[in-house]
Structures are given as structure tokens and as C-alpha cells.
Amino acid sequence: MLKIRDTVHVGISGRTNEEGARQLRKLLAPLGATVVEVPVQGVLHLKSAVTALPDGSILGYPPLVPELFRREFVAAPEESGAHVVLLRGGKVMLAADCPRTAELVAARGYEPVVVDISEF
């Protein structure tokens, strides 16, 4: 799932189907959230392809970005550059193997927190 403001995007793939999205929609509707189904191909999870930065922009690796997000997204130069974790205070954690994405994140005003995850 990818939450952007009051919209929750749910990746539809071999791991989550339309029925799961329907149940989530029913659960979140009373809270005012909108659930949008996003077909996912080439990755196991939606957030393996795209992540929302704190300003709501979408960071993704172009060949893996679902059609819904292709119009307005920030292209990560490395595939693993789309795999970021938002931290407090404008910090964005990302893998050490994507230095150009770290530069891109910094240029957008965020502080990259680079982590060696090669052991994972």
C-alpha cells in the first residue's frame, strides 16, 4: 500500500487481489480515505516500484512504475532507489547502492540517510 494524503493505493498482484482491496476500501471509507487499485507487474509489491516522498511526489524506477503514476513522478536512476523509507524531520532512508538517487533526494530538499543493506 502507498498512502498519499487521504488516498491509499493498493497494488493488485499475486499477493493482493481485488477482494482484499474491496475489504480495505470498506474498512477505510468511514475514515474518509479513498482506496485506489493499482495493477502491479514486474515486482512483488507496489512499494517496490514507487514510494511517496513527504511532499506527495512519487519516486520510482521508470521501467517498474505502474501506469497510474507515470505522468508525474520523480525518476530514480537506480532500481533500488525506489525503495526508500520516510523518516522524521525530512529524512529519507535509502540503500547505499543508489548514490545518484541519494543526490536526487538531497536536491529535492530532503536529507538522505544512506544505509548499507548488502547483508539483507
C-alpha positions, 0 to 999 in steps of 0.5 A, a space after each residue: 500500500 502507498 498512502 498519499 494524503 487521504 488516498 491509499 493505493 493498493 497494488 493488485 498482484 499475486 499477493 493482493 487481489 481485488 477482494 482484499 482491496 474491496 475489504 480495505 476500501 470498506 474498512 477505510 471509507 468511514 475514515 474518509 480515505 479513498 482506496 485506489 487499485 493499482 495493477 502491479 507487474 514486474 515486482 512483488 509489491 507496489 512499494 517496490 516500484 514507487 514510494 511517496 516522498 513527504 511532499 506527495 511526489 512519487 519516486 520510482 524506477 521508470 521501467 517498474 512504475 505502474 501506469 497510474 503514476 507515470 505522468 508525474 513522478 520523480 525518476 530514480 536512476 537506480 532500481 533500488 532507489 525506489 525503495 526508500 523509507 520516510 523518516 522524521 524531520 525530512 529524512 529519507 532512508 535509502 540503500 547505499 547502492 543508489 548514490 545518484 538517487 541519494 543526490 536526487 533526494 538531497 536536491 529535492 530538499 530532503 536529507 538522505 540517510 544512506 544505509 548499507 543493506 548488502 547483508 539483507 
